[in-house]
């Protein structure tokens, strides 16, 4: 079940909200847990077993780690828990990748497992890992109530597309949280903003990306339209899902941390990764990069640490060599920035921004491609190496048709709209008008999104590889 679906908007979420708010305080987590399991089972009930194993082993080993925290057994239990979690993830996500490469290297013909990747497994695996590791570090207490822990792992708002929620961030909220009209209103507004980013922008821009990627008359203009539409679609789709998750969390009394902060406004790749998928970047920082020694080691060990983290980041996004290369390219550029590049670009802010955007546009072609060869073919064509015409009648038509949306979405990916809105709210008259019109605008926004979902057939789910 997707957030951007009629069944979710008009059947699932209203039913859950009603049962949640009429249930007594002690049963609210149970309602969320049952709802989340139903939400997950809607699309693939057979993969519930992996989630249930993750929950049960995390719960049991969390208690054992805490009980034996002064003993070497704590490290043993943590190791076993990590191996189980990563073992399930590897079996589902990386087994065929390994077998394919093993067969290619050795000339073997071992049959592939052909396992359909359970949706959200990368997200909930990282959540249980952070929980058991934090219990081992004595940063959080082990959760004694399995319903509370299961609610944390399965919570449907952030289950399939993040953000990756740390147990330490919501441990208290699992047992004590407040519900009021203000939080409910904020949550609904945030959800509808995210839904609009997904349905009204990402899906429409995604249509342009699909058309431009495989046109009947290829041209350089088409290639660039695909590349630009691709990065805009990924941003609005991913950040839209994060907005919806944060809004739904607010509706149920949870405060999820922000996951995106206008990443395309960055002036360096280092800054970009502080703004893009913040929960994933901070997870790798705290649970892999810093334990390896971070930057407090020799230069070569620091480079090694960075390379390992970014190979892992690439593989987290997908089990394919193009994702590995995607991660390595970011690692190399981060090293170059820290060692040399940023010093020379410090006073050239516009040039810095242009270089960041160009690299992101090019690198995300690797993210979208089905292979490295396909990605390089597109990149070569972008810079005139594919013997393509600069422009064709078809590419000119689509460029004119989508030009306004490209401009609007580009502006929407910057802080400018939010700044203008906050500036307008400093005017008491405008603020009163906004407060008066907001409910009407939100209802209209829901109606427009509904119309698009009923009428449109293009509603891709970009996170099937996660």
C-alpha positions in Angstrom: 0.0 0.0 0.0 1.3 3.4 -0.9 0.6 6.8 0.8 -0.2 8.2 -2.7 -3.1 5.8 -3.3 -6.9 6.1 -2.9 -7.1 3.0 -0.7 -4.6 4.6 1.8 -6.1 8.1 1.7 -9.8 7.2 2.0 -9.9 3.8 3.6 -6.8 2.9 5.6 -5.8 6.1 7.3 -9.3 7.3 8.3 -10.0 3.9 9.8 -6.7 3.9 11.7 -7.2 7.4 13.0 -10.7 6.6 14.3 -9.6 3.4 16.1 -6.4 5.1 17.4 -8.1 8.1 19.0 -11.0 6.2 20.5 -8.7 3.6 22.0 -7.5 4.1 25.6 -3.9 5.3 26.1 -2.6 1.9 27.0 -3.8 0.4 23.7 -2.7 3.1 21.3 0.6 1.4 20.4 -1.3 -1.8 19.9 -3.6 -0.1 17.4 -0.5 1.3 15.6 1.2 -2.1 15.6 -1.8 -3.9 14.2 -2.4 -1.2 11.6 1.3 -1.2 10.6 1.4 -5.0 10.2 -1.8 -4.8 8.1 -0.3 -2.0 6.0 2.8 -4.0 5.3 1.0 -7.3 4.7 -1.3 -5.6 2.2 1.3 -5.9 -0.6 3.4 -8.8 0.5 2.2 -10.8 3.5 4.7 -13.6 3.1 7.6 -11.2 3.9 6.1 -10.4 7.3 8.2 -13.3 8.6 11.4 -11.3 8.1 10.1 -8.4 10.0 8.8 -10.5 12.8 12.2 -12.3 13.1 13.9 -8.9 13.2 11.5 -7.7 16.0 11.8 -10.8 18.2 15.6 -11.2 17.9 16.1 -7.5 18.6 13.8 -7.6 21.6 15.5 -10.7 23.1 19.0 -9.7 22.4 18.4 -6.2 23.7 17.3 -7.6 27.0 20.3 -10.0 27.1 22.8 -7.2 26.2 21.5 -5.0 29.0 21.4 -7.9 31.5 25.1 -8.9 30.8 26.4 -5.3 30.1 29.4 -5.8 32.4 30.2 -9.2 30.9 31.9 -10.2 27.6 28.6 -11.9 26.8 27.1 -8.5 26.0 29.4 -8.2 23.0 28.6 -11.8 22.0 24.9 -11.1 22.1 25.3 -7.9 20.1 27.4 -9.7 17.5 24.8 -12.4 17.1 22.0 -9.8 16.8 23.9 -7.8 14.2 24.7 -11.0 12.2 21.0 -12.0 12.2 19.9 -8.6 11.1 22.5 -8.2 8.4 22.1 -11.9 7.4 18.4 -11.4 6.7 19.1 -8.2 4.7 21.9 -9.8 2.8 19.8 -12.9 2.0 17.0 -10.8 0.6 18.9 -8.0 -1.0 22.4 -9.1 -1.9 22.3 -12.9 -2.5 21.6 -12.7 -6.2 24.1 -9.9 -6.6 26.8 -12.0 -5.1 25.8 -15.1 -7.0 25.7 -13.2 -10.3 29.2 -11.9 -9.8 30.5 -15.2 -8.5 29.2 -17.0 -11.6 30.7 -14.4 -13.8 34.2 -14.7 -12.2 34.3 -18.5 -11.8 32.3 -19.5 -14.8 29.9 -21.3 -12.6 26.1 -21.6 -13.2 24.7 -21.5 -9.7 21.0 -20.7 -10.0 19.9 -17.4 -8.6 17.5 -17.3 -5.6 15.3 -14.7 -7.4 13.9 -13.3 -4.2 11.7 -10.2 -4.4 13.1 -7.6 -2.1 10.8 -7.1 0.9 9.8 -3.4 0.9 11.4 -1.3 3.6 13.8 -4.0 4.8 16.8 -1.7 4.6 15.0 0.9 6.8 13.7 -1.4 9.5 17.0 -3.4 9.6 19.0 -0.2 10.3 16.5 0.8 13.0 16.9 -2.5 14.9 20.7 -2.3 14.5 20.7 1.2 16.0 18.6 0.0 18.9 20.7 -3.0 19.8 24.0 -1.0 19.4 22.7 1.8 21.5 21.6 -0.6 24.2 25.1 -2.1 24.1 26.6 1.4 24.4 24.2 2.1 27.3 22.8 5.1 25.5 19.3 3.7 25.9 17.6 1.2 28.2 16.4 -2.0 26.7 12.7 -1.9 26.0 10.8 -4.4 28.2 7.5 -4.1 26.4 7.7 -6.0 23.1 4.6 -4.1 21.8 6.4 -0.8 22.2 9.5 -2.1 20.4 7.5 -3.7 17.7 5.6 -0.4 17.2 8.9 1.4 16.8 10.1 -1.1 14.1 6.9 -1.4 12.2 5.4 2.0 12.4 3.8 2.5 9.0 4.4 6.2 8.5 8.2 5.7 8.1 8.3 2.0 7.3 8.7 2.0 3.5 10.6 5.2 2.7 12.1 6.6 5.9 13.3 8.6 7.6 15.4 6.1 9.5 14.1 6.8 13.1 16.5 6.2 16.0 15.0 4.5 19.0 16.7 7.0 21.2 14.7 9.8 19.5 11.3 8.3 20.2 11.8 6.0 23.2 10.0 8.4 25.6 7.3 9.1 23.0 6.5 5.4 22.7 5.3 5.5 26.3 4.2 9.1 26.8 3.1 11.5 24.1 0.6 14.3 23.8 -2.2 14.7 21.3 -3.8 18.0 20.6 -5.6 19.9 17.9 -2.5 22.0 17.0 -0.3 18.9 16.4 -3.1 17.2 14.4 -3.5 20.3 12.2 0.3 20.6 11.6 0.5 16.9 10.8 -2.3 17.0 8.3 -0.8 20.1 6.6 2.6 18.4 6.4 1.2 15.2 5.0 -0.7 17.1 2.3 2.4 19.1 1.4 4.3 15.8 1.0 1.5 14.2 -0.9 1.4 17.2 -3.3 5.2 17.0 -3.8 4.8 13.3 -4.8 1.6 13.4 -6.9 1.5 16.9 -8.4 5.3 17.4 -9.0 7.3 14.1 -8.8 4.9 12.0 -10.8 4.4 14.6 -13.5 8.2 15.4 -13.7 8.7 11.6 -13.7 6.6 11.4 -16.9 8.9 13.8 -18.5 11.9 11.8 -17.3 10.4 8.6 -18.8 9.6 10.2 -22.1 13.0 11.9 -22.4 14.9 8.7 -21.5 13.4 6.7 -24.4 12.3 9.2 -27.1 11.5 8.2 -30.6 13.8 11.0 -31.8 16.8 11.2 -29.4 18.6 14.5 -29.0 21.0 16.3 -26.7 18.1 18.4 -25.4 16.2 15.2 -24.6 19.1 13.8 -22.6 19.5 17.0 -20.6 15.7 17.1 -19.9 15.9 13.5 -18.7 18.9 14.3 -16.4 17.3 17.4 -14.9 13.8 15.8 -14.6 15.4 12.7 -13.0 17.0 14.7 -10.1 13.9 16.7 -9.6 11.7 13.6 -9.5 14.0 11.8 -7.0 14.0 14.8 -4.7 10.3 15.6 -4.7 9.4 11.9 -4.5 11.8 11.1 -1.7 11.3 14.4 0.3 7.6 14.1 -0.3 7.5 10.7 1.3 9.5 12.0 4.2 7.1 14.9 4.6 4.2 12.5 4.6 5.9 10.3 7.2 6.7 13.3 9.5 3.1 14.6 9.1 1.6 11.2 10.0 4.0 10.8 12.9 2.8 14.2 14.2 -0.8 13.1 13.8 0.0 10.1 16.2 2.0 12.2 18.6 5.5 11.4 17.4 8.3 13.9 16.5 10.4 12.5 13.6 13.5 14.4 12.7 13.8 16.2 9.4 15.2 14.2 6.5 15.8 16.8 3.8 16.8 20.5 4.0 16.9 21.9 0.5 19.9 19.8 -0.6 20.1 21.3 -4.1 20.9 24.7 -2.5 24.3 23.3 -1.3 27.6 24.9 -2.2 29.6 21.7 -1.7 29.1 18.0 -1.9 29.9 17.9 1.9 27.1 20.3 2.5 24.8 18.3 0.2 25.1 15.2 2.3 24.3 17.2 5.4 21.0 18.2 3.7 20.1 15.0 1.7 18.6 11.9 3.4 19.9 13.2 6.7 18.8 10.2 8.7 20.9 7.8 6.5 24.0 10.0 6.5 23.9 10.4 10.3 23.3 6.6 10.7 26.4 5.8 8.8 28.4 8.5 10.6 27.5 7.2 14.1 27.5 3.5 13.5 30.2 2.9 10.9 32.4 6.0 10.2 33.1 7.0 13.8 33.6 3.4 15.0 36.2 3.0 12.2 38.0 6.0 13.6 36.4 8.8 11.6 38.8 11.6 10.7 40.8 11.2 13.9 43.2 8.8 12.3 46.0 9.1 9.7 45.1 10.5 6.3 45.2 7.0 4.6 43.0 5.4 7.3 40.6 8.4 6.9 40.4 7.8 3.2 39.9 4.1 3.8 37.1 4.9 6.3 35.4 7.2 3.9 35.6 4.7 1.0 34.1 1.9 3.1 31.3 4.2 4.3 30.4 5.3 0.8 30.6 1.8 -0.7 28.2 0.7 2.1 26.0 3.8 1.3 25.9 2.9 -2.4 25.0 -0.8 -1.6 22.3 0.3 0.8 20.6 2.0 -2.1 20.8 -1.0 -4.4 22.5 -4.3 -5.1 24.3 -3.3 -8.3 27.7 -2.0 -9.4 26.2 1.3 -10.5 25.3 2.0 -6.9 28.8 1.0 -5.7 30.3 3.4 -8.3 27.8 6.1 -7.3 29.0 5.8 -3.7 32.6 5.8 -4.7 32.3 8.9 -6.8 30.8 10.8 -3.8 33.7 9.5 -1.6 36.3 10.6 -4.1 34.8 14.1 -4.4 34.4 14.5 -0.6 38.1 13.6 -0.3 39.1 16.1 -3.0 36.9 18.8 -1.4 38.4 18.4 2.0 42.0 18.2 0.8 42.0 20.9 -1.9 39.0 22.0 -3.8 36.9 23.9 -1.3 39.8 26.2 -0.4 40.1 27.3 -4.0 36.4 27.7 -4.5 35.7 29.5 -1.2 35.3 33.0 -2.8 33.5 31.7 -5.9 30.1 30.8 -4.4 28.2 30.8 -7.8 30.9 28.5 -9.3 30.7 26.2 -6.3 27.0 25.9 -6.6 27.1 25.2 -10.3 29.7 22.5 -9.9 27.7 20.8 -7.1 24.5 20.8 -9.3 26.4 19.5 -12.3 27.9 16.6 -10.3 24.5 15.8 -8.7 22.8 15.7 -12.0 25.4 13.5 -13.5 25.8 11.2 -10.5 22.1 10.6 -10.2 22.1 9.2 -13.7 24.1 6.3 -12.2 21.4 6.1 -9.5 18.6 5.7 -12.0 20.4 3.6 -14.6 20.0 -0.2 -14.8 23.7 -0.6 -15.5 27.0 1.3 -15.5 27.1 1.0 -19.3 23.7 2.6 -19.7 24.7 5.4 -17.3 27.9 6.2 -19.2 26.0 6.1 -22.5 23.7 8.8 -21.2 26.5 10.9 -19.7 28.5 10.8 -22.9 25.4 11.9 -24.9 24.9 14.8 -22.5 28.2 16.2 -23.5 27.8 15.6 -27.3 29.7 12.3 -27.6 26.7 10.4 -29.0 26.4 12.0 -32.4 22.9 13.2 -31.5 21.3 16.4 -32.9 21.2 19.2 -30.5 17.4 19.5 -30.8 14.5 17.9 -32.6 10.9 18.8 -33.2 9.8 16.3 -30.6 12.3 17.4 -27.9 11.3 21.1 -28.6 7.7 20.2 -28.1 8.2 18.5 -24.8 10.5 21.2 -23.5 7.9 23.9 -24.2 5.2 21.7 -22.7 7.0 21.1 -19.5 9.0 24.3 -19.2 6.7 26.0 -16.7 6.7 22.9 -14.4 10.5 22.6 -14.6 10.8 26.2 -13.5 8.2 25.8 -10.7 9.8 22.6 -9.4 13.3 24.0 -9.6 12.1 27.0 -7.5 10.3 24.6 -5.2 13.5 22.8 -4.5 15.0 25.9 -3.0 14.3 27.7 0.3 12.7 30.7 -1.6 9.0 29.7 -1.3 9.4 29.0 2.4 11.2 32.3 3.0 8.5 34.3 1.1 5.8 32.5 3.1 7.4 33.3 6.4 8.1 36.9 5.3 4.4 37.3 4.4 3.4 35.9 7.8 5.2 38.8 9.5 2.5 41.0 8.2 -0.5 40.7 10.7 -3.1 41.2 7.9 -1.6 38.6 5.6 -1.2 36.2 8.5 -4.9 36.4 9.4 -5.8 35.9 5.7 -3.5 32.8 5.6 -5.0 31.4 8.8 -8.5 31.9 7.4 -7.8 30.4 4.0 -5.5 27.5 5.0 -8.3 24.9 5.8 -10.0 25.7 2.4 -6.7 25.5 0.6 -5.8 22.1 2.2 -9.2 20.7 1.2 -8.7 21.9 -2.3 -5.2 20.4 -2.3 -6.6 17.0 -1.2 -9.2 17.3 -4.0 -6.7 18.0 -6.7 -4.4 15.2 -5.5 -7.3 12.8 -5.5 -8.2 13.9 -9.1 -4.7 13.2 -10.2 -4.6 9.8 -8.5 -7.9 8.8 -10.0 -7.1 10.1 -13.5 -3.4 9.3 -13.7 -1.7 5.9 -14.2 1.9 7.0 -13.6 2.5 6.6 -9.9 5.9 4.9 -9.5 7.4 3.6 -6.3 11.1 4.5 -6.4 12.1 2.6 -3.2 11.6 -1.0 -4.3 15.4 -1.4 -4.3 15.7 -0.2 -0.7 
